[in-house]
């Protein structure tokens, strides 16, 4: 419960940083559009085997999909973290600063996307080959990977270290921040899940109303569109807040730096004593 309370404090602090730079929301927006285009592009041009046993060609295709999506996500997360770092250091970042930082780290981003895609493919193979136990094993390994690599992108952006070195440093810092990382990831997702429930209920009610009650279809469509917009905005805010959270945790775990928008006691309590 103490860790959960700390995470609420981090969410509020991250929100304060985001309020000062709402333009950071453009990065997850573009990221989402690009990922959608990648998926649509592959869906239109490539077909996976219809049976459960994926072929070598199928795995190669999945690897390309993973790599392209990871590259896009990491690129724009790097831009968010670059802007958040500038703001938390007392600066006034521009959108161009985020793009510039990501572009100058393109080889590092591509390298980490390659590593992430390889891990993603390995987990998919485990899930596919081990049948019933595969999904459970892949989920556990995936969770462990997510926690161990939690601070990789801030390290890539701030220190410009290579993917393997960044992963090793992230794993080392895990000993200090593991509680906050685990609870933070869980709490952020849980909070935004509950915030999304009203929109999901509204969509369900609007669809049901069109088919079972005398609700004007145009009104139903308008309600659904508004609810979808709400969900998109929530997703953008969640993604941005988590990136700010990552940057703040990393800066303090590395050298005790207290970022603008955050408090020393909050950060100190987030680091597990060793």
C-alpha positions in Angstrom: 0.0 0.0 0.0 2.9 2.3 0.8 4.4 1.7 -2.7 1.0 2.3 -4.3 0.7 5.6 -2.4 4.1 6.6 -3.7 3.1 5.8 -7.2 0.1 8.1 -6.9 2.5 10.8 -5.9 4.6 10.1 -9.0 1.5 10.2 -11.2 0.6 13.7 -9.8 4.2 14.9 -10.2 4.4 13.5 -13.8 1.1 15.2 -14.5 2.5 18.6 -13.3 5.4 18.2 -15.8 3.0 17.3 -18.6 0.8 20.3 -17.8 3.9 22.5 -18.4 4.5 20.9 -21.8 1.3 19.5 -23.2 2.9 19.5 -26.7 4.7 16.3 -25.6 1.4 14.5 -26.3 2.1 14.8 -30.0 4.8 12.1 -29.7 2.6 9.2 -28.6 -0.1 10.4 -31.1 2.3 10.2 -34.0 3.7 6.9 -32.6 0.2 5.3 -32.5 -0.6 6.4 -36.0 2.7 5.0 -37.3 2.3 1.7 -35.5 -1.2 1.4 -37.0 0.2 2.1 -40.5 2.9 -0.6 -40.0 0.3 -3.2 -38.9 -2.1 -2.2 -41.8 0.8 -2.3 -44.3 1.8 -5.8 -43.2 -1.8 -7.0 -43.0 -2.4 -5.9 -46.6 0.7 -7.4 -48.1 1.5 -10.5 -45.9 -0.5 -13.5 -44.8 0.6 -15.7 -42.0 -0.1 -19.5 -42.1 -3.7 -20.3 -41.1 -2.7 -23.3 -39.0 -1.2 -23.2 -35.5 2.3 -24.2 -36.7 3.9 -21.1 -37.9 6.5 -21.5 -40.6 10.0 -20.0 -40.8 8.7 -17.4 -43.2 5.9 -16.5 -40.7 8.5 -16.0 -38.0 10.6 -13.8 -40.2 7.5 -11.7 -41.0 6.6 -11.4 -37.3 10.2 -10.3 -36.6 9.9 -7.5 -39.1 6.5 -6.4 -37.6 8.0 -6.5 -34.1 11.1 -4.6 -35.2 9.1 -1.8 -37.1 6.7 -1.3 -34.2 9.4 -1.4 -31.5 11.5 1.1 -33.6 8.5 3.5 -33.8 7.6 3.2 -30.1 11.2 3.6 -28.9 11.9 6.5 -31.2 8.9 8.6 -30.0 9.4 7.5 -26.3 13.0 8.8 -26.7 11.6 12.1 -27.9 9.2 12.3 -24.9 12.0 11.5 -22.4 14.4 14.0 -24.1 11.7 16.8 -23.7 10.8 15.7 -20.1 14.5 15.7 -19.1 14.9 19.3 -20.4 11.8 20.4 -18.6 12.8 18.7 -15.3 16.2 20.3 -15.5 14.4 23.7 -15.6 14.5 24.2 -19.4 11.7 24.9 -21.9 11.7 22.1 -24.5 10.3 22.4 -28.0 8.8 19.5 -30.1 11.9 19.9 -32.3 14.1 19.2 -29.3 12.5 15.8 -28.9 12.8 14.9 -32.6 16.4 16.1 -32.7 17.3 14.0 -29.7 15.7 10.9 -31.1 17.3 11.4 -34.5 20.8 11.8 -33.1 20.3 8.5 -31.3 18.9 6.7 -34.3 21.6 3.9 -34.3 21.0 3.3 -30.6 17.2 3.2 -31.0 17.5 0.8 -34.0 19.8 -1.4 -31.9 17.4 -1.6 -29.0 14.5 -2.2 -31.4 16.5 -5.1 -32.8 17.1 -6.5 -29.3 13.4 -6.0 -28.3 12.1 -7.6 -31.5 14.4 -10.6 -31.0 13.1 -11.1 -27.4 9.5 -10.6 -28.7 10.0 -13.3 -31.3 11.6 -15.6 -28.8 8.6 -15.3 -26.5 6.2 -15.9 -29.4 8.1 -19.1 -30.3 7.9 -20.3 -26.7 4.2 -19.5 -26.6 3.7 -21.3 -29.9 5.9 -24.4 -29.3 4.9 -25.2 -25.7 1.2 -25.3 -26.3 -0.8 -24.8 -23.1 2.1 -24.0 -20.9 3.7 -21.7 -23.5 1.4 -18.7 -22.9 2.0 -18.8 -19.2 5.8 -19.2 -19.5 6.0 -16.5 -22.2 3.9 -14.1 -19.9 6.2 -14.6 -17.0 9.3 -14.1 -19.1 7.8 -11.1 -20.7 7.0 -9.5 -17.4 10.6 -10.1 -16.2 12.0 -8.6 -19.4 9.7 -5.5 -19.1 10.9 -4.9 -15.5 14.6 -5.5 -16.3 14.6 -3.2 -19.3 12.5 -0.5 -17.7 15.2 2.2 -17.6 16.9 1.3 -20.9 15.4 4.2 -23.0 16.3 6.9 -20.4 19.8 5.5 -20.5 19.9 5.5 -24.3 18.7 9.1 -24.4 20.5 10.7 -21.5 23.8 8.8 -21.6 23.9 7.7 -25.2 25.0 4.2 -24.3 24.5 1.2 -26.5 21.6 -1.2 -26.1 23.5 -4.0 -24.3 25.3 -1.5 -21.9 22.0 0.3 -21.3 20.3 -3.0 -20.5 23.0 -4.0 -18.1 22.8 -0.6 -16.3 19.0 -0.8 -16.2 19.3 -4.3 -14.6 21.8 -2.9 -12.1 19.5 0.0 -11.1 16.7 -2.5 -10.8 18.0 -3.4 -7.3 17.3 0.2 -6.3 14.0 0.8 -8.0 12.4 -2.6 -8.4 9.4 -1.9 -6.1 8.6 1.5 -7.7 9.0 0.1 -11.2 6.7 -2.9 -10.6 4.0 -1.0 -8.7 4.4 2.0 -11.0 3.8 0.0 -14.1 0.9 -1.8 -12.5 -0.7 1.3 -10.9 -0.5 3.5 -14.0 -2.2 0.8 -16.1 -4.8 0.1 -13.5 -5.7 3.7 -13.0 -6.1 4.3 -16.7 -8.1 1.1 -17.1 -10.6 2.3 -14.5 -10.7 5.7 -16.2 -11.5 4.0 -19.5 -14.4 2.0 -18.2 -17.0 4.8 -18.5 -16.2 5.2 -22.2 -16.4 1.5 -22.8 -19.7 1.3 -21.0 -21.0 4.3 -23.1 -19.9 2.6 -26.3 -21.7 -0.6 -25.3 -24.8 1.3 -24.3 -24.8 3.3 -27.6 -24.5 0.2 -29.7 -27.2 -1.6 -27.7 -29.4 1.5 -28.0 -29.2 1.6 -31.8 -30.2 -2.1 -32.1 -32.6 -2.5 -29.3 -34.0 0.9 -28.5 -35.3 3.8 -30.7 -32.0 5.6 -30.6 -31.1 7.6 -33.7 -28.2 5.9 -35.4 -26.5 9.3 -36.0 -26.7 10.1 -32.3 -25.3 6.6 -31.5 -22.4 7.1 -33.9 -21.7 10.5 -32.4 -21.6 9.1 -28.9 -19.3 6.3 -30.0 -16.9 8.8 -31.7 -16.7 11.0 -28.6 -16.1 7.9 -26.4 -13.3 6.7 -28.8 -11.7 10.2 -28.8 -11.8 10.1 -25.0 -10.0 6.7 -25.0 -7.4 7.9 -27.4 -6.7 11.0 -25.2 -6.4 8.7 -22.2 -3.9 6.5 -24.0 -1.8 9.5 -25.0 -1.7 10.8 -21.5 -0.8 7.4 -20.0 2.0 6.9 -22.4 3.5 10.3 -21.8 3.2 10.2 -18.0 4.9 6.8 -17.9 7.8 8.2 -20.0 8.1 11.2 -17.6 8.0 8.7 -14.7 10.8 6.7 -16.2 13.0 9.7 -16.7 12.5 11.0 -13.1 13.2 7.6 -11.6 16.3 7.2 -13.6 17.8 10.6 -12.9 17.4 10.1 -9.2 18.5 6.5 -9.1 21.6 7.4 -11.1 23.0 10.4 -9.2 20.4 11.7 -6.8 19.1 14.4 -9.1 15.8 15.9 -8.0 13.8 16.9 -11.1 11.6 19.9 -11.4 8.1 18.9 -10.5 9.2 16.2 -8.1 10.1 16.3 -4.4 13.2 14.9 -2.7 11.2 12.9 -0.1 9.1 11.3 -2.9 12.1 10.2 -4.9 14.0 9.1 -1.8 11.1 6.8 -0.7 11.0 5.4 -4.2 14.5 4.0 -3.9 14.7 0.8 -1.9 17.6 0.8 0.6 20.3 -1.8 0.0 
